[in-house]
Structure formats: C-alpha cells, structure tokens
Amino acid sequence: MVSENAVIVFARRGCCMSHVVRRLLLGLGVNPAVHEVDEEDEAGVLDELEMIINKPNTGIDLDHHQKVQFPAVFIGGTLFGGLDRIMATHITGDLIPVLKQAKALWL
C-alpha cells in the first residue's frame, strides 16, 4: 500500500489528529489514501510499518531505529512523519514542493 500511493495516511480509527492531517491534505488538493486502523490491530500495523521503514537496503541506519506513531503519513513511498511534521512543513511552505515531487500535486 505504501509504495502504491503518492500519499497515504495510516490512522487510528476516529482520531482527531488524523482527521486534521486528512483535511489539510484535502485542502491543498491532495487526495490521500487513508487506512484507518482499529484499536485491536494497532500493534500489528505499527510493527509492519516499522519493518518497512527500518529494513536493510533502504538507506536508513538501523542504529537509529524509527518508531512509527499514528497518524503516520507516507509521501512518495517513505515515512514523512505525523501531524507535527505535516503542520511544520506546511507553515514553512515546504509541504507543497514535497507533494509535487511525489506527484501528489500537479499544479
């Protein structure tokens, strides 16, 4: 799923922070794929996402193991971050170029 979508948001079902991320992206003209996770599936999904981003040959140093938290936003097939990173890059004006580079925006 991560590699097949320009932007995908993995979110805890009913989470208000996930809703904010989704609304911001929609407001910018991005139609993100959203995968909502039920509470009983959270641990398994987080483990899978961590295996994806921390596997060998990805250029990520395993000594600096990344922890994934919801909402987890993947842009262009790589973990971009959560609400804090999305908001910070939006405020600085750096989010739109990132989205364009991932082909999530064309204008």
Buried (B, 14 or more C-beta within 10 A) or exposed (E): EBEEBBBBBBBBEEBEBBBBBBEBBEEBEBEBBBBBBEEEEBEEBBEEBBEBBBEEEEEBEEEEEBEBBBBBBBBBEBBBBBBEBBBEBBEEEEBBEBBEEBEBBEE
